[in-house]
Amino acid sequence: MPKKIMVVDDDPDIVDYLISVFEDHGYDTCRASDGISAYEVAMAERPDLITLDIEMPHEWGPRFYRRLTSEKEFSDIPVIVISGLSGIHLAIRRAVATIKKPFDPADVIQIVREALGD
């Protein structure tokens, strides 16, 4: 069964791009455009890893991540922060990686594989 990656970003072009990259590499995917909907999607879809933007409408990435990881089943879910903001390495200290936009999809896939043990 393929691992599932949830892409959380308010830019639909970034979401579509990452989804296509992940699916081209055999991963299942799900998506959300802000922290509020991301929580609901995570509960329904049970992803194995999350890529997360920081600055989004309604609820920023770090707040969503804190809320999600307070749930026992998600307490250790790997997250990759992908953002155009400076200082992103400080946003979520437990992130397995922080990637600055624009990014190289090969770098993202390599980090995903390492984080998921693929």
Short mmCIF file of the C-alpha atoms (twelve columns), coordinates in Angstrom:
data_MODEL
# 
_entry.id   MODEL 
# 
loop_
_atom_site.group_PDB 
_atom_site.id 
_atom_site.type_symbol 
_atom_site.label_atom_id 
_atom_site.label_alt_id 
_atom_site.label_comp_id 
_atom_site.label_asym_id 
_atom_site.label_seq_id 
_atom_site.Cartn_x 
_atom_site.Cartn_y 
_atom_site.Cartn_z 
_atom_site.pdbx_PDB_model_num 
ATOM 1   C CA . MET A 1   0.000   0.000  0.000   1 
ATOM 2   C CA . PRO A 2   1.502   3.362  -0.999  1 
ATOM 3   C CA . LYS A 3   2.293   5.939  1.664   1 
ATOM 4   C CA . LYS A 4   0.076   9.029  1.707   1 
ATOM 5   C CA . ILE A 5   1.383   12.597 1.657   1 
ATOM 6   C CA . MET A 6   -0.770  15.578 2.565   1 
ATOM 7   C CA . VAL A 7   0.120   18.851 0.857   1 
ATOM 8   C CA . VAL A 8   -0.958  21.965 2.765   1 
ATOM 9   C CA . ASP A 9   -0.487  25.264 0.942   1 
ATOM 10  C CA . ASP A 10  -2.740  28.174 0.002   1 
ATOM 11  C CA . ASP A 11  -1.195  28.452 -3.489  1 
ATOM 12  C CA . PRO A 12  -3.156  26.041 -5.735  1 
ATOM 13  C CA . ASP A 13  -0.330  25.959 -8.291  1 
ATOM 14  C CA . ILE A 14  2.149   24.742 -5.650  1 
ATOM 15  C CA . VAL A 15  -0.346  22.180 -4.402  1 
ATOM 16  C CA . ASP A 16  -1.037  20.852 -7.908  1 
ATOM 17  C CA . TYR A 17  2.684   20.705 -8.677  1 
ATOM 18  C CA . LEU A 18  3.615   18.836 -5.489  1 
ATOM 19  C CA . ILE A 19  0.663   16.453 -5.875  1 
ATOM 20  C CA . SER A 20  1.795   15.573 -9.403  1 
ATOM 21  C CA . VAL A 21  5.417   15.086 -8.277  1 
ATOM 22  C CA . PHE A 22  4.368   12.805 -5.414  1 
ATOM 23  C CA . GLU A 23  1.900   10.800 -7.503  1 
ATOM 24  C CA . ASP A 24  4.513   10.408 -10.264 1 
ATOM 25  C CA . HIS A 25  6.712   8.759  -7.614  1 
ATOM 26  C CA . GLY A 26  3.990   6.351  -6.457  1 
ATOM 27  C CA . TYR A 27  2.618   8.141  -3.407  1 
ATOM 28  C CA . ASP A 28  -1.043  8.638  -2.578  1 
ATOM 29  C CA . THR A 29  -1.939  12.247 -1.826  1 
ATOM 30  C CA . CYS A 30  -4.459  14.549 -0.253  1 
ATOM 31  C CA . ARG A 31  -4.567  18.324 -0.015  1 
ATOM 32  C CA . ALA A 32  -5.700  21.322 1.999   1 
ATOM 33  C CA . SER A 33  -5.458  25.063 1.444   1 
ATOM 34  C CA . ASP A 34  -5.250  26.285 5.050   1 
ATOM 35  C CA . GLY A 35  -4.694  25.057 8.582   1 
ATOM 36  C CA . ILE A 36  -8.369  24.708 9.452   1 
ATOM 37  C CA . SER A 37  -9.261  22.478 6.506   1 
ATOM 38  C CA . ALA A 38  -5.921  20.676 6.872   1 
ATOM 39  C CA . TYR A 39  -6.912  19.431 10.321  1 
ATOM 40  C CA . GLU A 40  -10.150 17.990 8.953   1 
ATOM 41  C CA . VAL A 41  -8.382  16.416 5.959   1 
ATOM 42  C CA . ALA A 42  -5.710  14.879 8.204   1 
ATOM 43  C CA . MET A 43  -8.343  13.331 10.460  1 
ATOM 44  C CA . ALA A 44  -10.182 11.841 7.473   1 
ATOM 45  C CA . GLU A 45  -7.202  10.819 5.309   1 
ATOM 46  C CA . ARG A 46  -4.593  9.759  7.910   1 
ATOM 47  C CA . PRO A 47  -1.498  10.859 5.940   1 
ATOM 48  C CA . ASP A 48  1.951   9.412  6.627   1 
ATOM 49  C CA . LEU A 49  3.741   12.732 6.017   1 
ATOM 50  C CA . ILE A 50  2.783   16.390 5.589   1 
ATOM 51  C CA . THR A 51  4.319   19.141 3.489   1 
ATOM 52  C CA . LEU A 52  3.334   22.412 5.101   1 
ATOM 53  C CA . ASP A 53  3.399   26.064 4.114   1 
ATOM 54  C CA . ILE A 54  3.800   28.539 6.959   1 
ATOM 55  C CA . GLU A 55  1.784   31.597 5.960   1 
ATOM 56  C CA . MET A 56  -1.794  30.727 5.019   1 
ATOM 57  C CA . PRO A 57  -5.231  32.256 5.546   1 
ATOM 58  C CA . HIS A 58  -7.410  31.319 8.524   1 
ATOM 59  C CA . GLU A 59  -4.734  29.366 10.424  1 
ATOM 60  C CA . TRP A 60  -0.991  29.443 9.940   1 
ATOM 61  C CA . GLY A 61  0.996   26.246 9.469   1 
ATOM 62  C CA . PRO A 62  2.675   26.136 12.894  1 
ATOM 63  C CA . ARG A 63  -0.624  26.506 14.729  1 
ATOM 64  C CA . PHE A 64  -2.196  23.728 12.650  1 
ATOM 65  C CA . TYR A 65  0.825   21.492 13.303  1 
ATOM 66  C CA . ARG A 66  0.680   22.064 17.077  1 
ATOM 67  C CA . ARG A 67  -3.037  21.253 17.103  1 
ATOM 68  C CA . LEU A 68  -2.615  18.143 14.954  1 
ATOM 69  C CA . THR A 69  0.346   16.746 16.897  1 
ATOM 70  C CA . SER A 70  -1.557  17.131 20.149  1 
ATOM 71  C CA . GLU A 71  -3.599  14.163 18.878  1 
ATOM 72  C CA . LYS A 72  -1.855  10.943 19.965  1 
ATOM 73  C CA . GLU A 73  -1.994  9.270  16.534  1 
ATOM 74  C CA . PHE A 74  -0.277  12.273 14.901  1 
ATOM 75  C CA . SER A 75  2.216   13.104 17.635  1 
ATOM 76  C CA . ASP A 76  5.177   11.870 15.566  1 
ATOM 77  C CA . ILE A 77  4.021   12.571 12.008  1 
ATOM 78  C CA . PRO A 78  6.883   13.870 9.886   1 
ATOM 79  C CA . VAL A 79  6.463   17.353 8.448   1 
ATOM 80  C CA . ILE A 80  8.436   19.122 5.737   1 
ATOM 81  C CA . VAL A 81  8.066   22.892 5.835   1 
ATOM 82  C CA . ILE A 82  7.972   24.409 2.338   1 
ATOM 83  C CA . SER A 83  7.699   28.196 2.419   1 
ATOM 84  C CA . GLY A 84  8.878   31.388 0.803   1 
ATOM 85  C CA . LEU A 85  9.272   33.118 4.165   1 
ATOM 86  C CA . SER A 86  12.663  33.742 5.708   1 
ATOM 87  C CA . GLY A 87  13.436  32.065 9.032   1 
ATOM 88  C CA . ILE A 88  11.350  29.014 8.173   1 
ATOM 89  C CA . HIS A 89  13.806  26.723 9.953   1 
ATOM 90  C CA . LEU A 90  12.489  28.192 13.205  1 
ATOM 91  C CA . ALA A 91  8.774   27.765 12.480  1 
ATOM 92  C CA . ILE A 92  8.453   24.090 13.411  1 
ATOM 93  C CA . ARG A 93  11.464  22.801 15.293  1 
ATOM 94  C CA . ARG A 94  10.490  19.142 14.842  1 
ATOM 95  C CA . ALA A 95  10.298  19.458 11.041  1 
ATOM 96  C CA . VAL A 96  12.341  16.787 9.242   1 
ATOM 97  C CA . ALA A 97  13.358  19.489 6.738   1 
ATOM 98  C CA . THR A 98  12.701  23.062 5.724   1 
ATOM 99  C CA . ILE A 99  12.688  23.933 2.042   1 
ATOM 100 C CA . LYS A 100 12.645  27.438 0.621   1 
ATOM 101 C CA . LYS A 101 10.411  28.233 -2.360  1 
ATOM 102 C CA . PRO A 102 11.207  27.933 -5.216  1 
ATOM 103 C CA . PHE A 103 12.421  24.358 -4.738  1 
ATOM 104 C CA . ASP A 104 13.859  21.475 -6.715  1 
ATOM 105 C CA . PRO A 105 11.353  18.581 -6.790  1 
ATOM 106 C CA . ALA A 106 14.210  16.050 -6.707  1 
ATOM 107 C CA . ASP A 107 15.288  17.470 -3.337  1 
ATOM 108 C CA . VAL A 108 11.733  17.177 -1.995  1 
ATOM 109 C CA . ILE A 109 11.413  13.555 -3.145  1 
ATOM 110 C CA . GLN A 110 14.752  12.654 -1.572  1 
ATOM 111 C CA . ILE A 111 13.696  14.147 1.763   1 
ATOM 112 C CA . VAL A 112 10.302  12.390 1.583   1 
ATOM 113 C CA . ARG A 113 11.941  9.034  0.908   1 
ATOM 114 C CA . GLU A 114 14.325  9.462  3.841   1 
ATOM 115 C CA . ALA A 115 11.536  10.588 6.182   1 
ATOM 116 C CA . LEU A 116 9.274   7.680  5.217   1 
ATOM 117 C CA . GLY A 117 12.034  5.077  5.113   1 
ATOM 118 C CA . ASP A 118 11.445  4.325  1.414   1 
# 
